[in-house]
Amino acid sequence: MWRAIFAGQLIVNVPSACIIIAVAFMGRLLVPWEVALISGALLAWIWWSFNVTRWRAWAIRKGCDPERLQKFAVRTGLTWPKGSVLEKTEFHTKN
């Protein structure tokens, strides 16, 4: 379980943070820093929305219990609680 959570942090959240930082720093050369920061956050949210569902499917295929996975993912900031408005921004695919 903890390996799956760690992998999720590396695959989903670390790149999201890097996207925010990179777009904010590079974008501020072209637009005001506030616009660059918001743009970075929006791009990072799109990354998260696609990849959190892919990560969850991978972890379940590897044998993680879906309920426990969700519980620990919420506790570690990887996902949002089930039913929350922000959780509904996940892009679900037909895998």
N, C-alpha and C positions, 0 to 999 in steps of 0.2 A: 504493500500500500504506500509506504513512504517513498519508495523508489518512483512510483507513478506520480506522486505529488511533486517530488523534486524534478522529475522530467517535465512535468507541466509548467513548473516555474521557469525552467530553462527554455522551454519551447514556446511558451505563451507570454508570460509576464516580462521576462528579461528583454526579449525583442520589442515588446510594447514600450517599455521604458526607454530603450535605445532610440526608437522611432521618435518619441516625444522630444528627447534631448537633441537628436540630430536635426530634426526639422526646425526646432526652435532656434538652434544656433545658426544653421545655414540660412534659414528663412529670414532671420532678422537683418540680413544684409540687403534683402529686397523689399521687405515690408516691416511695419512696426512689430516690435517683439511680441506684443499681445496677439496679433494676428498669426504670427509664426507659431506661438505656443498653442493656440486654439487649433490651428491646422494640424500640428503634430499630434495633439490629443485625438482629433477626429480620425486621422490615419491610423493611430495606434488602436483606437477602438474598433476600427474595421478589421485590423489584424487579429485582435483578440476575438472578435465575433466569429470569424472563420475558424481560427485555430483551436479555440477552447472546445468546440464540438468534435473536431478531429482528434484532439488529445483524449477527450472522454471516451470516444469510441475505441481508441487504441488501448486505453487502460482497461476497459471492460473486456476487450478481446484477450488481454493478457491475464484475465482472471480476477480482476478487482470486483468486489461487491459494489454495485451501483450506489446503494444508499450510503455505505461507509465512505465511498469515494467522494460523493457529494458533500457529506458532513465535513470531511477533512479538507476538501477543496475550499469550502466556504471559510473554515477556520483559518486557513493560510492565505486567504485573499486571492485565490485563483479563480473562483467563480462567485456568483451572487446566490443568495438563497433562492430556493425554488419558489416560483410565483412572484418574485419581485419584478418591478418594472424593468430594472436593468438586466435581469436574467432573460427577459423576453427579447433582448437585442441580439442574442446568439443566432447565427445563421445555421439553420439545420439543413443538412443535405440528405439525399437518398443514398446512403452507403450500404 
